[in-house]
């Protein structure tokens, strides 16, 4: 008889570092953290409604092109800098007197009109770094690029909130644990709820799980706690497959890895598992070549998938949307000027999207200054808003942790934008 293993079936898009030495180290670390997750967990823990919002981070790996996603429609410098890839003014969905929305993001227009979607333009790391790896680590750790901190800002937030005993308090959907959750003891990383299980036949599963639990009982070693915690998570996941937590018939998720990931996360949010934080990664945003036009091409396809997934997620959550905050972030933006291969190279200032029932939406934040040469930072959008201020405001106003901002974002002097309503 083969030994049982915990498996999940599908892979999300690969992160840029997925096959590098660094990526392999991260993968092995992610597995260890997922298995060691939550030795404090009770096997029968059922969570009450959280006292704060659920927080979901969608990380666009590779550097999303902010200027085509939310374009400065009336700025002649925009079209001049991007003769082959700029979105024509007539094709943009109007947002305000300055900006228009890429038509492939049209599924998000109802959220904008309902005041539940906001954008922050020219946002990023003031120190700046065009390395994918360094820039991603900075966003996830919530510290400047030069920092030696190796825990994630979301993990520090959850730690400051205190242990809850919920088996699925923090869930990452993907191949490896998102660095944002690094350091959180009860963080679980999985690829699919349906395939997060002990890989044995149904008639053997109960016996195997009983044997594993007995084998780990009576020991204080961390491995013993990890074994029982993993079984607790397995039990909670099985409960989430019940019909009452199924996808809403009105939620039209795209048939993509991103759509599947958000569908799984919605099930976690609807179930009694105490979900407070979720993360999803989407790779494939590094468009040095062939970015495409506003109707076709790499960017248009990625934005269509992103918008359809987010719109379905909102529908699926129903009333839970009122207490959910979603942030879409990328490690940096792209250069203003189109390159010779029909793409754009690594830049500086980028774009964040903030969605949720408590968002003061229908507005583009960030102190936009235009695209005049005198405004640009060596050909890039300048960073006018430190991305940590966006997170910090959400932590303070929606996640109930305003007294711990110094621990969550060390060294930051917060400056809030008024993005969200206090809960």
C-alpha positions as MATLAB code, in Angstrom:
seq = 'XXXXXXXXXXXXXXXXXXXXXXXXXXXXXXXXXXXXXXXXXXXXXXXXXXXXXXXXXXXXXXXXXXXXXXXXXXXXXXXXXXXXXXXXXXXXXXXXXXXXXXXXXXXXXXXXXXXXXXXXXXXXXXXXXXXXXXXXXXXXXXXXXXXXXXXXXXXXXXXXXXXXXXXXXXXXXXXXXXXXXXXXXXXXXXXXXXXXXXXXXXXXXXXXXXXXXXXXXXXXXXXXXXXXXXXXXXXXXXXXXXXXXXXXXXXXXXXXXXXXXXXXXXXXXXXXXXXXXXXXXXXXXXXXXXXXXXXXXXXXXXXXXXXXXXXXXXXXXXXXXXXXXXXXXXXXXXXXXXXXXXXXXXXXXXXXXXXXXXXXXXXXXXXXXXXXXXXXXXXXXXXXXXXXXXXXXXXXXXXXXXXXXXXXXXXXXXXXXXXXXXX';
ca = [
       0.000    0.000    0.000;
       1.394    3.395   -0.956;
       1.975    6.055    1.674;
      -0.606    8.855    1.622;
       0.343   12.316    0.419;
      -1.507   15.620    0.503;
      -1.945   16.838   -3.064;
      -3.609   19.580   -5.093;
      -4.234   19.384   -8.800;
      -3.839   22.568  -10.856;
      -1.125   25.195  -11.125;
      -1.604   28.925  -11.376;
       0.506   30.861  -13.877;
       4.183   30.645  -13.006;
       5.807   33.463  -11.097;
       8.836   34.976  -12.891;
      11.147   33.260  -10.402;
       9.329   29.931  -10.388;
      12.125   27.822  -11.871;
      15.075   29.774  -10.514;
      17.141   28.724   -7.520;
      15.356   31.419   -5.583;
      12.004   30.079   -6.718;
      12.867   26.550   -5.673;
      13.882   27.793   -2.248;
      10.632   29.689   -1.953;
       8.678   26.618   -2.982;
      10.325   24.447   -0.378;
       9.773   27.162    2.218;
       6.135   27.525    1.210;
       5.530   23.819    1.691;
       7.130   23.889    5.113;
       5.046   26.842    6.217;
       1.856   25.312    4.885;
       2.455   22.014    6.673;
       3.656   23.670    9.868;
       0.713   26.020    9.723;
      -1.127   26.529   12.919;
      -0.015   24.134   15.559;
      -2.400   26.229   17.661;
      -5.363   25.084   15.543;
      -8.239   23.172   17.094;
      -9.492   20.325   14.871;
     -13.082   21.388   15.451;
     -12.593   25.165   15.335;
     -15.532   26.913   13.699;
     -15.109   30.645   13.431;
     -17.629   33.311   14.220;
     -18.025   36.288   11.923;
     -14.753   38.226   11.929;
     -14.564   41.572   13.702;
     -12.845   43.027   10.656;
     -13.002   42.774    6.882;
     -11.726   39.796    5.001;
      -8.717   40.938    3.034;
      -7.815   39.559   -0.387;
      -4.642   40.422   -2.291;
      -4.366   39.735   -6.018;
      -0.720   40.003   -7.104;
      -0.060   40.576  -10.804;
       3.439   39.133  -11.269;
       5.602   40.790  -13.889;
       4.693   44.473  -13.709;
       1.289   45.483  -15.082;
       1.185   48.365  -17.530;
      -0.656   51.016  -15.528;
      -0.870   53.545  -18.347;
      -2.948   51.357  -20.653;
      -5.094   49.886  -17.883;
      -6.171   53.310  -16.625;
      -5.118   55.717  -19.346;
      -4.768   59.527  -19.214;
      -7.142   59.923  -22.102;
      -6.745   63.605  -22.820;
      -2.957   63.894  -22.424;
      -1.365   64.272  -25.890;
       1.929   62.975  -24.471;
       0.284   59.588  -23.905;
      -0.544   58.935  -27.552;
       2.769   60.434  -28.692;
       4.803   58.140  -26.452;
       2.867   55.035  -27.523;
       2.038   55.308  -31.223;
       1.424   51.578  -31.628;
      -0.129   50.542  -28.322;
      -1.951   53.535  -26.783;
      -5.667   52.930  -26.233;
      -7.599   55.363  -28.463;
      -9.631   57.908  -26.559;
     -12.833   56.738  -28.205;
     -12.273   53.154  -27.021;
     -11.718   54.030  -23.364;
     -14.528   53.720  -20.841;
     -14.754   57.149  -19.198;
     -13.840   57.359  -15.527;
     -13.388   61.089  -14.941;
     -12.124   64.164  -16.774;
      -8.569   62.780  -16.851;
      -8.731   58.974  -17.075;
     -10.405   56.258  -19.081;
     -10.603   52.533  -18.408;
      -9.204   49.947  -20.799;
     -12.215   48.335  -22.524;
     -11.036   44.874  -21.451;
     -11.730   45.918  -17.855;
     -15.346   46.668  -18.719;
     -16.688   43.985  -16.373;
     -15.533   46.221  -13.501;
     -17.499   49.247  -14.686;
     -20.569   48.429  -12.516;
     -18.349   48.368   -9.426;
     -16.922   51.764  -10.372;
     -20.410   53.167  -10.866;
     -21.519   51.717   -7.515;
     -18.616   53.439   -5.746;
     -16.998   50.117   -4.827;
     -13.876   50.362   -7.000;
     -11.063   52.894   -6.767;
      -7.712   53.214   -8.498;
      -4.459   54.612   -7.121;
      -2.203   55.855   -9.923;
       1.526   56.607   -9.790;
       1.830   54.306   -6.776;
       4.858   52.218   -5.849;
       8.043   51.986   -3.858;
       9.663   55.426   -3.471;
      13.110   53.791   -3.446;
      12.370   52.050   -6.734;
      13.793   48.802   -8.081;
      13.374   47.353  -11.572;
      14.268   43.823  -10.464;
      11.146   41.639  -10.363;
      12.425   39.676   -7.381;
      13.505   42.602   -5.242;
      10.438   44.673   -6.070;
       8.037   41.806   -5.358;
       9.717   41.089   -2.026;
       9.431   44.744   -1.066;
       5.672   44.807   -1.736;
       5.068   41.541    0.084;
       7.279   42.323    3.068;
       5.894   45.862    3.304;
       9.361   47.348    3.676;
      11.859   49.259    1.525;
      13.906   47.198   -0.932;
      16.995   47.445    1.249;
      15.257   45.923    4.283;
      16.384   42.608    5.758;
      12.879   41.800    7.071;
      11.795   38.382    5.798;
       8.234   38.187    7.111;
       5.216   39.372    5.174;
       3.264   42.456    6.177;
      -0.017   40.511    6.133;
       1.500   37.860    8.404;
       2.611   40.573   10.840;
      -0.886   42.048   10.792;
      -2.459   38.690   11.620;
       0.096   38.054   14.355;
      -0.670   41.425   15.918;
      -4.372   40.563   15.846;
      -3.672   37.447   17.914;
      -4.337   33.753   17.375;
      -7.920   32.752   16.557;
      -7.714   28.948   16.361;
      -9.253   28.978   12.861;
      -7.756   26.276   10.643;
      -8.161   28.350    7.485;
      -7.630   31.834    8.819;
      -5.183   32.722    6.029;
      -5.308   30.924    2.690;
      -3.071   31.313   -0.322;
      -4.336   29.840   -3.584;
      -1.411   28.883   -5.768;
       1.689   26.802   -6.201;
       3.719   28.369   -3.401;
       3.015   30.446   -0.344;
       2.811   34.147   -1.104;
       5.580   36.021    0.707;
       2.907   38.318    2.145;
       1.915   35.459    4.470;
       5.461   34.355    5.364;
       5.765   34.069    9.128;
       2.079   33.429    9.819;
       1.800   30.106   11.637;
      -1.710   29.217   10.551;
      -1.411   30.041    6.856;
      -2.370   27.292    4.413;
      -1.313   27.224    0.764;
      -3.264   25.051   -1.650;
      -4.046   24.857   -5.342;
      -7.586   23.515   -5.178;
     -10.106   22.717   -2.464;
     -11.280   19.650   -4.362;
      -7.818   18.143   -4.455;
      -6.472   19.133   -1.038;
      -6.726   15.677    0.497;
      -4.903   12.562    1.557;
      -4.382   10.722   -1.698;
      -5.900    7.360   -0.824;
      -9.205    5.689   -1.600;
     -12.255    6.756    0.355;
     -12.447    3.433    2.188;
      -8.883    3.888    3.471;
      -8.993    7.614    4.236;
     -10.514    7.422    7.714;
      -8.066    4.712    8.785;
      -5.078    6.638    7.436;
      -6.098    9.862    9.131;
      -6.715    8.066   12.431;
      -3.279    6.476   12.190;
      -1.602    9.812   11.469;
      -3.391   11.468   14.379;
      -2.378    8.679   16.763;
       1.189    8.790   15.515;
       1.455   12.505   16.324;
      -0.401   12.468   19.635;
       1.423   12.752   22.939;
       4.388   14.685   21.543;
       5.240   18.350   21.997;
       7.571   18.511   18.988;
       6.649   20.940   16.228;
       6.307   18.103   13.704;
       3.613   16.495   15.846;
       1.673   19.754   15.971;
       2.095   20.121   12.237;
       0.607   16.708   11.585;
      -2.550   17.330   13.592;
      -2.848   20.877   12.186;
      -2.694   19.523    8.651;
      -5.465   17.037    9.449;
      -7.522   19.891   10.895;
      -7.107   21.866    7.683;
      -8.075   18.803    5.643;
     -11.259   18.435    7.673;
     -12.174   22.095    7.267;
     -11.609   21.925    3.508;
     -13.886   18.905    3.199;
     -16.590   20.895    4.971;
     -16.278   23.707    2.426;
     -17.333   21.331   -0.352;
     -20.858   21.186    1.100;
     -23.666   22.470   -1.190;
     -24.390   25.538    0.960;
     -20.949   26.961    0.100;
     -21.147   26.230   -3.612;
     -20.632   28.883   -6.267;
     -23.591   31.170   -6.868;
     -25.297   30.391  -10.212;
     -25.048   34.092  -11.058;
     -21.248   34.185  -10.664;
     -19.741   33.757  -14.140;
     -16.120   32.927  -13.342;
     -13.762   32.697  -16.328;
     -12.563   29.197  -17.140;
      -9.005   30.053  -16.192;
      -6.657   29.327  -13.327;
      -7.459   32.765  -11.921;
     -11.192   32.101  -12.110;
     -10.740   28.747  -10.373;
      -8.609   30.339   -7.654;
     -11.188   33.022   -6.867;
     -13.978   30.438   -6.890;
     -12.070   28.471   -4.234;
     -11.403   31.588   -2.185;
     -15.090   32.519   -2.272;
     -15.951   29.080   -0.865;
     -13.529   29.713    1.996;
     -15.113   33.101    2.670;
     -18.629   31.629    2.739;
     -17.739   28.744    5.036;
     -17.389   28.769    8.856;
     -13.602   28.556    8.763;
     -12.702   32.036   10.017;
     -11.075   33.272    6.807;
      -9.448   36.672    7.372;
      -6.889   36.823    4.562;
      -6.509   35.326    1.114;
      -3.913   35.692   -1.617;
      -3.915   34.817   -5.315;
      -1.056   35.282   -7.782;
      -1.411   35.781  -11.535;
       1.718   35.559  -13.669;
       2.310   36.756  -17.213;
       2.295   40.559  -16.905;
       5.854   41.221  -18.140;
       5.052   42.593  -21.595;
       8.335   43.683  -23.146;
       7.079   42.555  -26.563;
       3.707   42.232  -28.244;
       1.623   44.061  -25.676;
      -1.037   44.452  -28.358;
      -3.794   46.933  -29.082;
      -6.959   47.671  -27.157;
      -8.942   44.832  -28.755;
      -6.373   42.058  -28.882;
      -2.961   41.121  -27.568;
      -1.388   39.985  -24.340;
      -2.531   42.861  -22.133;
      -6.121   42.845  -23.391;
      -6.438   39.117  -22.711;
      -4.948   39.380  -19.216;
      -7.183   42.332  -18.293;
     -10.284   40.522  -19.561;
      -9.513   37.539  -17.322;
      -8.760   39.791  -14.353;
     -11.981   41.798  -14.669;
     -14.205   38.776  -15.269;
     -12.765   36.991  -12.247;
     -13.169   39.953   -9.920;
     -16.726   40.659  -11.096;
     -17.696   37.018  -10.513;
     -16.047   37.037   -7.093;
     -18.096   40.055   -6.061;
     -21.314   38.360   -7.253;
     -20.422   35.082   -5.563;
     -19.807   36.712   -2.181;
     -23.210   38.359   -2.100;
     -23.750   40.088    1.256;
     -20.199   39.177    2.330;
     -18.926   41.779   -0.134;
     -19.858   44.502    2.373;
     -17.112   43.226    4.685;
     -14.509   42.287    2.087;
     -11.639   44.424    0.802;
      -9.684   43.389   -2.294;
      -6.414   44.944   -3.449;
      -4.883   44.282   -6.868;
      -1.186   45.119   -6.954;
       1.883   44.625   -9.154;
       5.546   45.037   -8.284;
       6.079   48.095  -10.494;
       4.704   49.863  -13.543;
       6.089   50.147  -17.071;
       7.962   52.920  -18.832;
       5.909   55.637  -20.501;
       7.481   55.222  -23.925;
       6.724   52.214  -26.106;
       9.820   50.196  -27.048;
      10.804   48.923  -30.500;
       9.163   45.528  -29.967;
       5.639   46.777  -29.400;
       5.896   46.515  -25.632;
       7.053   48.524  -22.637;
      10.018   47.920  -20.372;
      10.251   47.940  -16.578;
       9.256   51.243  -15.066;
       8.571   52.838  -11.726;
       5.148   54.210  -10.753;
       2.270   51.799  -11.234;
      -1.373   51.196  -10.407;
      -3.319   49.640   -7.543;
      -6.991   48.683   -7.606;
      -9.020   48.681   -4.386;
     -12.428   47.012   -4.364;
     -14.985   46.227   -1.696;
     -18.137   47.243    0.112;
     -16.257   49.719    2.299;
     -14.293   51.405   -0.497;
     -14.810   55.073   -1.343;
     -14.777   54.270   -5.020;
     -15.607   56.004   -8.241;
     -12.357   57.954   -7.957;
      -8.731   57.798   -9.118;
      -6.426   58.646   -6.211;
      -2.759   59.491   -6.133;
      -2.065   63.132   -7.049;
      -1.637   62.685  -10.815;
       0.748   65.219  -12.427;
       0.535   64.296  -16.100;
       3.147   62.995  -18.546;
       5.219   66.107  -19.284;
       8.931   65.332  -19.513;
       9.598   67.563  -16.513;
       7.263   65.433  -14.397;
       8.632   62.020  -15.324;
      11.259   60.162  -13.332;
      13.898   59.328  -15.971;
      11.180   58.382  -18.433;
       8.950   56.667  -15.878;
       5.848   57.623  -13.975;
       7.036   59.043  -10.662;
       5.925   57.386   -7.442;
       3.581   59.905   -5.825;
       2.048   57.457   -3.328;
       3.946   54.895   -1.278;
       2.033   51.637   -1.776;
       2.361   50.931    1.953;
       0.028   53.844    2.679;
      -2.740   52.089    0.746;
      -2.284   48.916    2.780;
      -1.844   50.811    6.042;
      -5.133   52.649    5.627;
      -6.942   49.380    4.996;
      -5.262   47.756    8.007;
      -6.256   50.672   10.241;
      -9.737   51.399    8.920;
     -11.055   48.049    7.684;
      -8.951   45.338    9.340;
      -9.174   46.670   12.893;
      -5.458   46.969   13.572;
      -4.656   50.682   13.607;
      -2.680   50.433   16.852;
      -0.170   48.011   15.313;
       0.850   49.908   12.173;
       4.386   50.368   13.494;
       4.814   46.598   13.698;
       3.058   45.863   10.423;
       4.921   48.536    8.412;
       8.111   49.359   10.326;
       9.484   52.813    9.627;
       6.409   54.060    7.773;
       4.850   57.387    8.722;
       1.337   56.722    7.426;
      -0.416   59.193    5.194;
      -3.942   58.074    4.358;
      -5.725   58.886    1.097;
      -9.306   58.486    2.315;
      -9.707   55.342    0.220;
     -12.044   53.475    2.544;
     -14.773   54.130    5.049;
     -13.843   53.238    8.640;
     -15.584   50.057    9.669;
];
